[in-house]
Amino acid sequence: MEFTDGARRPSSASSIASSPATAVAYEQKLGGASKMILAGQMSYDSDAPAGGIATVWLPTGTLGAGPHTALVLREARLGPIGPTFRGIRLDQGGALAFGNRTVLRYGGEYVLVGLGAAATSVRPRAELDVRLNDDWSTALIFASLPNGPGPLEGTTHNPEARWGGAQ
């Protein structure tokens, strides 16, 4: 638990106004390798209250080696009489290895954002990576936003780590 004076990165979309706040992060083992990670921050400012909470469930205990589910909730009022921003992101995804040369990464997310009226979006994604040899690999990608923010899975430029983590 941490007591802060607001966000450390003022330009971040998840930042809250510079005011007294409490931040918390917690990791809980759920049995076997499964674990749940929870983080949040709440502001006490009565003129512009804000808060956010995020949780990730990892049934296999690590990203990139099986399924994951993430939920992010955010709410902030913009000034003392301004509108209230609300945002929700629900992400489900994972990876399946087929032998030691082929990995299927799959998932989708539901996003809701709004200042008053809300807009929603469903964004499916799939990526089939095939390692042709030690020097070459190929990928077939289906995504609603192919150059947008990436999925929750960790990415790496080290081929051994990339292929070794999903076997």
Stockholm file with secondary structure:
# STOCKHOLM 1.0

chainA/1-167         MEFTDGARRPSSASSIASSPATAVAYEQKLGGASKMILAGQMSYDSDAPAGGIATVWLPTGTLGAGPHTALVLREARLGPIGPTFRGIRLDQGGALAFGNRTVLRYGGEYVLVGLGAAATSVRPRAELDVRLNDDWSTALIFASLPNGPGPLEGTTHNPEARWGGAQ
#=GR chainA/1-167 SS CEEESSCSCTTSTTCCCSSCEEEEEEEEEEETTEEEEEEEEEECCSSSCEEEEEEEEETTSSTTSSCEEEEEEEEEESSSSSCEEEEEEEEEEEEEEETTTEEEEEEEEEEEEEESSEEEEEEEEEEEEEECSSSCEEEEEEESSTTSSCCSSCCCSCHHHHHHTTC
#=GC SS_cons         CEEESSCSCTTSTTCCCSSCEEEEEEEEEEETTEEEEEEEEEECCSSSCEEEEEEEEETTSSTTSSCEEEEEEEEEESSSSSCEEEEEEEEEEEEEEETTTEEEEEEEEEEEEEESSEEEEEEEEEEEEEECSSSCEEEEEEESSTTSSCCSSCCCSCHHHHHHTTC
//
